[in-house]
């Protein structure tokens, strides 16, 4: 699930790089998909390995 979100963020990023920032509402989901989701995955792996 996290990988699909990350890939969706890459699609949004490529769209932003190709056409520019068309709408300000596109940036927050892109940041979440490319930064927050991977951080949550790394955090989850760390917490799960401690159990």
PDB file of N, CA, C and O in Angstrom:
ATOM      1  N   UNK A   1       0.825  -1.168   0.000  1.00  0.00           N
ATOM      2  CA  UNK A   1       0.000   0.000   0.000  1.00  0.00           C
ATOM      3  C   UNK A   1       0.884   1.252   0.000  1.00  0.00           C
ATOM      4  O   UNK A   1       0.641   2.201  -0.746  1.00  0.00           O
ATOM      5  N   UNK A   2       1.891   1.232   0.835  1.00  0.00           N
ATOM      6  CA  UNK A   2       2.785   2.394   0.902  1.00  0.00           C
ATOM      7  C   UNK A   2       3.525   2.591  -0.416  1.00  0.00           C
ATOM      8  O   UNK A   2       3.748   3.722  -0.847  1.00  0.00           O
ATOM      9  N   UNK A   3       3.902   1.489  -1.051  1.00  0.00           N
ATOM     10  CA  UNK A   3       4.601   1.592  -2.333  1.00  0.00           C
ATOM     11  C   UNK A   3       3.700   2.209  -3.397  1.00  0.00           C
ATOM     12  O   UNK A   3       4.157   3.017  -4.206  1.00  0.00           O
ATOM     13  N   UNK A   4       2.431   1.835  -3.398  1.00  0.00           N
ATOM     14  CA  UNK A   4       1.510   2.426  -4.380  1.00  0.00           C
ATOM     15  C   UNK A   4       1.325   3.923  -4.130  1.00  0.00           C
ATOM     16  O   UNK A   4       1.207   4.695  -5.081  1.00  0.00           O
ATOM     17  N   UNK A   5       1.297   4.335  -2.880  1.00  0.00           N
ATOM     18  CA  UNK A   5       1.212   5.761  -2.571  1.00  0.00           C
ATOM     19  C   UNK A   5       2.461   6.499  -3.035  1.00  0.00           C
ATOM     20  O   UNK A   5       2.380   7.598  -3.585  1.00  0.00           O
ATOM     21  N   UNK A   6       3.624   5.878  -2.804  1.00  0.00           N
ATOM     22  CA  UNK A   6       4.881   6.495  -3.218  1.00  0.00           C
ATOM     23  C   UNK A   6       4.945   6.623  -4.743  1.00  0.00           C
ATOM     24  O   UNK A   6       5.372   7.656  -5.258  1.00  0.00           O
ATOM     25  N   UNK A   7       4.530   5.592  -5.458  1.00  0.00           N
ATOM     26  CA  UNK A   7       4.533   5.639  -6.923  1.00  0.00           C
ATOM     27  C   UNK A   7       3.559   6.708  -7.427  1.00  0.00           C
ATOM     28  O   UNK A   7       3.845   7.396  -8.407  1.00  0.00           O
ATOM     29  N   UNK A   8       2.422   6.846  -6.766  1.00  0.00           N
ATOM     30  CA  UNK A   8       1.490   7.919  -7.115  1.00  0.00           C
ATOM     31  C   UNK A   8       2.119   9.286  -6.908  1.00  0.00           C
ATOM     32  O   UNK A   8       1.892  10.203  -7.697  1.00  0.00           O
ATOM     33  N   UNK A   9       2.907   9.428  -5.853  1.00  0.00           N
ATOM     34  CA  UNK A   9       3.617  10.679  -5.606  1.00  0.00           C
ATOM     35  C   UNK A   9       4.652  10.966  -6.680  1.00  0.00           C
ATOM     36  O   UNK A   9       4.857  12.119  -7.057  1.00  0.00           O
ATOM     37  N   UNK A  10       5.307   9.917  -7.175  1.00  0.00           N
ATOM     38  CA  UNK A  10       6.255  10.106  -8.267  1.00  0.00           C
ATOM     39  C   UNK A  10       5.547  10.584  -9.532  1.00  0.00           C
ATOM     40  O   UNK A  10       6.075  11.409 -10.278  1.00  0.00           O
ATOM     41  N   UNK A  11       4.352  10.058  -9.762  1.00  0.00           N
ATOM     42  CA  UNK A  11       3.555  10.514 -10.903  1.00  0.00           C
ATOM     43  C   UNK A  11       3.173  11.981 -10.774  1.00  0.00           C
ATOM     44  O   UNK A  11       3.267  12.748 -11.731  1.00  0.00           O
ATOM     45  N   UNK A  12       2.743  12.356  -9.579  1.00  0.00           N
ATOM     46  CA  UNK A  12       2.419  13.772  -9.348  1.00  0.00           C
ATOM     47  C   UNK A  12       3.639  14.655  -9.533  1.00  0.00           C
ATOM     48  O   UNK A  12       3.552  15.728 -10.130  1.00  0.00           O
ATOM     49  N   UNK A  13       4.787  14.201  -9.016  1.00  0.00           N
ATOM     50  CA  UNK A  13       6.018  14.978  -9.127  1.00  0.00           C
ATOM     51  C   UNK A  13       6.425  15.148 -10.587  1.00  0.00           C
ATOM     52  O   UNK A  13       6.844  16.233 -10.990  1.00  0.00           O
ATOM     53  N   UNK A  14       6.307  14.095 -11.376  1.00  0.00           N
ATOM     54  CA  UNK A  14       6.670  14.220 -12.789  1.00  0.00           C
ATOM     55  C   UNK A  14       5.728  15.183 -13.501  1.00  0.00           C
ATOM     56  O   UNK A  14       6.150  15.920 -14.392  1.00  0.00           O
ATOM     57  N   UNK A  15       4.468  15.181 -13.116  1.00  0.00           N
ATOM     58  CA  UNK A  15       3.501  16.118 -13.685  1.00  0.00           C
ATOM     59  C   UNK A  15       3.853  17.557 -13.306  1.00  0.00           C
ATOM     60  O   UNK A  15       3.771  18.459 -14.140  1.00  0.00           O
ATOM     61  N   UNK A  16       4.241  17.770 -12.058  1.00  0.00           N
ATOM     62  CA  UNK A  16       4.634  19.107 -11.605  1.00  0.00           C
ATOM     63  C   UNK A  16       5.887  19.568 -12.347  1.00  0.00           C
ATOM     64  O   UNK A  16       5.978  20.724 -12.759  1.00  0.00           O
ATOM     65  N   UNK A  17       6.849  18.666 -12.516  1.00  0.00           N
ATOM     66  CA  UNK A  17       8.085  19.038 -13.201  1.00  0.00           C
ATOM     67  C   UNK A  17       7.853  19.323 -14.680  1.00  0.00           C
ATOM     68  O   UNK A  17       8.519  20.177 -15.265  1.00  0.00           O
ATOM     69  N   UNK A  18       6.909  18.607 -15.280  1.00  0.00           N
ATOM     70  CA  UNK A  18       6.663  18.794 -16.710  1.00  0.00           C
ATOM     71  C   UNK A  18       5.796  20.019 -17.003  1.00  0.00           C
ATOM     72  O   UNK A  18       6.084  20.771 -17.934  1.00  0.00           O
ATOM     73  N   UNK A  19       4.738  20.223 -16.214  1.00  0.00           N
ATOM     74  CA  UNK A  19       3.775  21.282 -16.500  1.00  0.00           C
ATOM     75  C   UNK A  19       3.792  22.422 -15.501  1.00  0.00           C
ATOM     76  O   UNK A  19       3.083  23.410 -15.689  1.00  0.00           O
ATOM     77  N   UNK A  20       4.577  22.314 -14.451  1.00  0.00           N
ATOM     78  CA  UNK A  20       4.584  23.333 -13.412  1.00  0.00           C
ATOM     79  C   UNK A  20       3.491  23.072 -12.400  1.00  0.00           C
ATOM     80  O   UNK A  20       2.684  22.157 -12.559  1.00  0.00           O
ATOM     81  N   UNK A  21       3.471  23.865 -11.384  1.00  0.00           N
ATOM     82  CA  UNK A  21       2.470  23.713 -10.327  1.00  0.00           C
ATOM     83  C   UNK A  21       1.183  24.376 -10.789  1.00  0.00           C
ATOM     84  O   UNK A  21       1.031  25.593 -10.686  1.00  0.00           O
ATOM     85  N   UNK A  22       0.258  23.574 -11.297  1.00  0.00           N
ATOM     86  CA  UNK A  22      -0.988  24.082 -11.860  1.00  0.00           C
ATOM     87  C   UNK A  22      -1.935  24.545 -10.750  1.00  0.00           C
ATOM     88  O   UNK A  22      -2.610  25.565 -10.886  1.00  0.00           O
ATOM     89  N   UNK A  23      -1.976  23.798  -9.669  1.00  0.00           N
ATOM     90  CA  UNK A  23      -2.891  24.093  -8.570  1.00  0.00           C
ATOM     91  C   UNK A  23      -2.136  23.940  -7.249  1.00  0.00           C
ATOM     92  O   UNK A  23      -1.371  22.990  -7.081  1.00  0.00           O
ATOM     93  N   UNK A  24      -2.344  24.867  -6.315  1.00  0.00           N
ATOM     94  CA  UNK A  24      -1.653  24.810  -5.025  1.00  0.00           C
ATOM     95  C   UNK A  24      -2.065  23.602  -4.188  1.00  0.00           C
ATOM     96  O   UNK A  24      -1.329  23.197  -3.288  1.00  0.00           O
ATOM     97  N   UNK A  25      -3.224  23.024  -4.473  1.00  0.00           N
ATOM     98  CA  UNK A  25      -3.705  21.882  -3.696  1.00  0.00           C
ATOM     99  C   UNK A  25      -3.016  20.577  -4.069  1.00  0.00           C
ATOM    100  O   UNK A  25      -3.261  19.551  -3.435  1.00  0.00           O
ATOM    101  N   UNK A  26      -2.174  20.595  -5.069  1.00  0.00           N
ATOM    102  CA  UNK A  26      -1.454  19.391  -5.484  1.00  0.00           C
ATOM    103  C   UNK A  26      -0.200  19.172  -4.652  1.00  0.00           C
ATOM    104  O   UNK A  26       0.232  18.032  -4.479  1.00  0.00           O
ATOM    105  N   UNK A  27       0.378  20.220  -4.145  1.00  0.00           N
ATOM    106  CA  UNK A  27       1.651  20.122  -3.431  1.00  0.00           C
ATOM    107  C   UNK A  27       1.570  19.357  -2.105  1.00  0.00           C
ATOM    108  O   UNK A  27       2.414  18.488  -1.885  1.00  0.00           O
ATOM    109  N   UNK A  28       0.622  19.619  -1.218  1.00  0.00           N
ATOM    110  CA  UNK A  28       0.593  18.871   0.054  1.00  0.00           C
ATOM    111  C   UNK A  28       0.468  17.349  -0.111  1.00  0.00           C
ATOM    112  O   UNK A  28       1.201  16.620   0.557  1.00  0.00           O
ATOM    113  N   UNK A  29      -0.428  16.836  -0.972  1.00  0.00           N
ATOM    114  CA  UNK A  29      -0.459  15.378  -1.132  1.00  0.00           C
ATOM    115  C   UNK A  29       0.842  14.810  -1.694  1.00  0.00           C
ATOM    116  O   UNK A  29       1.248  13.702  -1.344  1.00  0.00           O
ATOM    117  N   UNK A  30       1.490  15.578  -2.564  1.00  0.00           N
ATOM    118  CA  UNK A  30       2.759  15.124  -3.124  1.00  0.00           C
ATOM    119  C   UNK A  30       3.812  15.002  -2.042  1.00  0.00           C
ATOM    120  O   UNK A  30       4.561  14.026  -2.013  1.00  0.00           O
ATOM    121  N   UNK A  31       3.879  15.974  -1.156  1.00  0.00           N
ATOM    122  CA  UNK A  31       4.832  15.927  -0.040  1.00  0.00           C
ATOM    123  C   UNK A  31       4.526  14.748   0.871  1.00  0.00           C
ATOM    124  O   UNK A  31       5.436  14.052   1.320  1.00  0.00           O
ATOM    125  N   UNK A  32       3.256  14.526   1.141  1.00  0.00           N
ATOM    126  CA  UNK A  32       2.868  13.400   1.999  1.00  0.00           C
ATOM    127  C   UNK A  32       3.276  12.080   1.356  1.00  0.00           C
ATOM    128  O   UNK A  32       3.825  11.205   2.025  1.00  0.00           O
ATOM    129  N   UNK A  33       3.008  11.933   0.058  1.00  0.00           N
ATOM    130  CA  UNK A  33       3.306  10.679  -0.625  1.00  0.00           C
ATOM    131  C   UNK A  33       4.802  10.424  -0.767  1.00  0.00           C
ATOM    132  O   UNK A  33       5.238   9.274  -0.719  1.00  0.00           O
ATOM    133  N   UNK A  34       5.588  11.473  -0.939  1.00  0.00           N
ATOM    134  CA  UNK A  34       7.023  11.291  -1.178  1.00  0.00           C
ATOM    135  C   UNK A  34       7.881  11.383   0.076  1.00  0.00           C
ATOM    136  O   UNK A  34       9.015  10.904   0.074  1.00  0.00           O
ATOM    137  N   UNK A  35       7.376  11.982   1.139  1.00  0.00           N
ATOM    138  CA  UNK A  35       8.191  12.155   2.352  1.00  0.00           C
ATOM    139  C   UNK A  35       7.588  11.452   3.572  1.00  0.00           C
ATOM    140  O   UNK A  35       8.268  10.669   4.235  1.00  0.00           O
ATOM    141  N   UNK A  36       6.337  11.726   3.863  1.00  0.00           N
ATOM    142  CA  UNK A  36       5.727  11.208   5.092  1.00  0.00           C
ATOM    143  C   UNK A  36       5.525   9.695   5.024  1.00  0.00           C
ATOM    144  O   UNK A  36       5.830   8.987   5.983  1.00  0.00           O
ATOM    145  N   UNK A  37       5.016   9.199   3.902  1.00  0.00           N
ATOM    146  CA  UNK A  37       4.750   7.759   3.779  1.00  0.00           C
ATOM    147  C   UNK A  37       6.031   6.933   3.931  1.00  0.00           C
ATOM    148  O   UNK A  37       6.028   5.969   4.697  1.00  0.00           O
ATOM    149  N   UNK A  38       7.134   7.267   3.233  1.00  0.00           N
ATOM    150  CA  UNK A  38       8.362   6.489   3.462  1.00  0.00           C
ATOM    151  C   UNK A  38       8.871   6.579   4.910  1.00  0.00           C
ATOM    152  O   UNK A  38       9.373   5.596   5.455  1.00  0.00           O
ATOM    153  N   UNK A  39       8.738   7.750   5.522  1.00  0.00           N
ATOM    154  CA  UNK A  39       9.151   7.874   6.923  1.00  0.00           C
ATOM    155  C   UNK A  39       8.308   6.974   7.822  1.00  0.00           C
ATOM    156  O   UNK A  39       8.841   6.367   8.751  1.00  0.00           O
ATOM    157  N   UNK A  40       7.024   6.879   7.568  1.00  0.00           N
ATOM    158  CA  UNK A  40       6.156   5.992   8.351  1.00  0.00           C
ATOM    159  C   UNK A  40       6.537   4.529   8.151  1.00  0.00           C
ATOM    160  O   UNK A  40       6.490   3.743   9.097  1.00  0.00           O
ATOM    161  N   UNK A  41       6.913   4.161   6.935  1.00  0.00           N
ATOM    162  CA  UNK A  41       7.342   2.781   6.673  1.00  0.00           C
ATOM    163  C   UNK A  41       8.607   2.462   7.453  1.00  0.00           C
ATOM    164  O   UNK A  41       8.690   1.413   8.092  1.00  0.00           O
ATOM    165  N   UNK A  42       9.592   3.349   7.411  1.00  0.00           N
ATOM    166  CA  UNK A  42      10.830   3.120   8.156  1.00  0.00           C
ATOM    167  C   UNK A  42      10.564   3.063   9.652  1.00  0.00           C
ATOM    168  O   UNK A  42      11.142   2.232  10.352  1.00  0.00           O
ATOM    169  N   UNK A  43       9.702   3.931  10.147  1.00  0.00           N
ATOM    170  CA  UNK A  43       9.353   3.923  11.565  1.00  0.00           C
ATOM    171  C   UNK A  43       8.679   2.601  11.931  1.00  0.00           C
ATOM    172  O   UNK A  43       9.004   1.997  12.953  1.00  0.00           O
ATOM    173  N   UNK A  44       7.748   2.157  11.101  1.00  0.00           N
ATOM    174  CA  UNK A  44       7.028   0.917  11.373  1.00  0.00           C
ATOM    175  C   UNK A  44       7.979  -0.286  11.393  1.00  0.00           C
ATOM    176  O   UNK A  44       7.865  -1.158  12.255  1.00  0.00           O
ATOM    177  N   UNK A  45       8.911  -0.329  10.446  1.00  0.00           N
ATOM    178  CA  UNK A  45       9.871  -1.429  10.419  1.00  0.00           C
ATOM    179  C   UNK A  45      10.731  -1.422  11.679  1.00  0.00           C
ATOM    180  O   UNK A  45      11.050  -2.479  12.223  1.00  0.00           O
ATOM    181  N   UNK A  46      11.100  -0.245  12.134  1.00  0.00           N
ATOM    182  CA  UNK A  46      11.920  -0.154  13.340  1.00  0.00           C
ATOM    183  C   UNK A  46      11.144  -0.615  14.575  1.00  0.00           C
ATOM    184  O   UNK A  46      11.671  -1.359  15.403  1.00  0.00           O
ATOM    185  N   UNK A  47       9.903  -0.176  14.693  1.00  0.00           N
ATOM    186  CA  UNK A  47       9.074  -0.562  15.845  1.00  0.00           C
ATOM    187  C   UNK A  47       8.772  -2.056  15.789  1.00  0.00           C
ATOM    188  O   UNK A  47       8.813  -2.730  16.818  1.00  0.00           O
ATOM    189  N   UNK A  48       8.471  -2.582  14.604  1.00  0.00           N
ATOM    190  CA  UNK A  48       8.131  -3.997  14.474  1.00  0.00           C
ATOM    191  C   UNK A  48       9.323  -4.887  14.769  1.00  0.00           C
ATOM    192  O   UNK A  48       9.145  -5.993  15.280  1.00  0.00           O
ATOM    193  N   UNK A  49      10.529  -4.443  14.465  1.00  0.00           N
ATOM    194  CA  UNK A  49      11.712  -5.273  14.712  1.00  0.00           C
ATOM    195  C   UNK A  49      12.082  -5.301  16.204  1.00  0.00           C
ATOM    196  O   UNK A  49      12.800  -6.202  16.637  1.00  0.00           O
ATOM    197  N   UNK A  50      11.611  -4.347  16.980  1.00  0.00           N
ATOM    198  CA  UNK A  50      11.913  -4.310  18.402  1.00  0.00           C
ATOM    199  C   UNK A  50      11.038  -5.277  19.207  1.00  0.00           C
ATOM    200  O   UNK A  50      11.363  -5.605  20.348  1.00  0.00           O
ATOM    201  N   UNK A  51       9.949  -5.725  18.623  1.00  0.00           N
ATOM    202  CA  UNK A  51       9.014  -6.602  19.348  1.00  0.00           C
ATOM    203  C   UNK A  51       9.520  -8.012  19.439  1.00  0.00           C
ATOM    204  O   UNK A  51       8.854  -8.871  20.017  1.00  0.00           O
TER     205      UNK A  51
END
